[in-house]
Amino acid sequence: MQVPFLNPSAQVVALREELIRAVTSVLDDGRFILGPNVSALEAEVASVAGARFGVGVNSGSDALTLALRALDVGPGDEVITTPFTYIAPAESVVQVGARLVFADIDPRTFTLDAADVARRVTGRTKAIIPVHLFGQAAPLGPLLELASRHGLRIVEDCAQAIGASWNGRLLGGIGDIGCISFYPTKNLGAAGDGGMCVTSDEGLARKLKMLRVHGIERRYHHDLHGYNSRLDEMQAAILRVKLPRLAGWTARRAEIAARYSEGMSGLPVELPVLAEGNTSCWHVYAIQLDGRDGLKAHLEANGVPTLIYYPLPLHLQKCFEGAGWKEGDYPVAERVARRVLPLPMYPELTDAQVDHVVGAVRSFFRA
């Protein structure tokens, strides 16, 4: 049996007729930029994120950059985030001219270590970007307390966590601004790039809407230095077809995660752990073990390709080599990067495919 690591086309096959009707409707309507589908999706996604306002932008990466700009983060400021994630949050800090500060991670949840964040706060710290990695919340309790004590802003990176919650509250609407990605392999994926900022602050929503369209509120009157970062109407129409299925897809991901965990119980691997108060949308199901590469090769030989998130922490990436970071600066992130092994995870996986993956893992340890 072959089990694809990712399979975004499976949703296209299942929803083909509805997707074609949605795209055709946009073509017939002729409003291709910031049309009615974008407006409707903004309200719908804001609700899923527990926020009042949504602002559709070109990508999840742009959402982070515009969020920092909306919060007036810039040169002279410091922003704390994690070195164990995709580069987008770190990149956004660099793009607004602020100083990037990393804090280490929790070895079980892979999200920020709040105590290490607290140690790195200075008088120049302006914001924290907690990344809700692999589908569950970063430690928002202590981070919100820290932000309140020091007057800091919280930008939630929800690229992998749409629909997840912390202490009964939906992720995205808890901090000042939440940032969502609609990259095709995300839990709610478009047929191209797309993203959204969500917030309950009307003033921030207004500013974000200006920033995404060259800093204008009135045509040809540029009040801010902005960007060309608008969510495409076609992508919004596609996302609106998919959004009503999100809860069902999330429930199926949870079933798959439970089946994986039950099937691999007792093996010498560390299974995913949910922090108290968290629900996960299970964007990624990742185990940890020493000697990961041996299991990775074994799985691929048995029809189960894998992809490592993330093989090299951000502080060791070449683009940051002039910043002075070195191996050993963030030991937990470095150890996790050597041991983490994500397994196939998407709602279209069948029980038979999940069982094949589990069987392949178990056979590795019997060899």
C-alpha positions, 0 to 999 in steps of 0.5 A: 500500500502507498500512503501519500504524506499529503493529498490536497487533491483529495478534497478537490475530487470530493468537492469538484462540482461545488468548487466549479460552481463557485469559481464560475460564479466569480468569473460570471460576476466579474468582481475579482478583487475584494469582492463579495466572497472576500467580505463574506469569508472574512466574517465567517473565518473571524467567527471560527477564530473567535474574533469580530473582524477578518481582513483577507490578505495575500498569504499567512506570511503577509498576515504576520508582517501586516499585523506587526505593522498595524501594531507599530512594531519597527526599528528599535523594537524587539519581538520574541518568537520561536526558532522551531517553526516555519520561517514566516514569523521570524521573517516578518520581524526582519521585514518590519525592521525590528530585532528578532529574539528567539526563545526555546520551546517545550520539548513535549508540545514544541511550542514556546517555553513561557519561562524562557520568553520571560527571561528574554523580555527587555525594555525594548520588547514590543511583541510576542509571536506565539506559534500554535504549532502542529495544531495546538495552542502555545502557552497563552496563559503565562504569555498573556500575563507577561504581556499585560505586565510589560505592555506587550502585544500578542500576535498569534500565529494560527497558520496551523491551528484554525479551529483549535482552542485554549481553555474554551477560547478559539485561537486567533481572537485571544491576542491582539491579532491572529494570523491565518494561512490558507496555503493549500496543505493547511487544514483550510486550504485554498487552491493557491496562496491566501491568508487572513488577519483576525482581530476584535479591535476595530481600529486595528481592523481598519488599519489592516485593511488600509495596509493591504491596499497600498495604505489607502482608505480612499482611492488614490489617497495614500495615508500609510506606506502599505502593501499590495496584499489582497486575498483573491476573490477566486480563492475566497470563493473556494474557501467558502465551499470548504469552510462548512466542512472544516469542523468535520475534517477536524473531527476526522483528524482527531480520530486519526490521531487517536488511532495512531496513538493507540496503535503505537502505544508501548513503542519506544517513541514519544507520542504527541502530547496536548497541554492542559486546556488545549484542543488540537486541530491536528495539522501535524501528527509528529512522533519523536525518537532517537535514530529518526532517520532509520525509521524514516527510511524504513517507512519510505521503503514500505510506501509511507513517505515522510517530511520533516518539520523542521530539520534545522531550527531558524537560528541556525539557518544561513539567512541568519548567520550574521546574527551571532546565533550558534549551535547550543543556543536553543538546545531543546529546539535543536534536540527536537529538530533531530528527533521529530518525525511527522506521519501522514495526516489529513482527513481523507486518510482511510483507517486502512491507510492509518493502520498501514502506517502504524504497522510499518512503524511497529515492524521497524521495532520488530526487525 
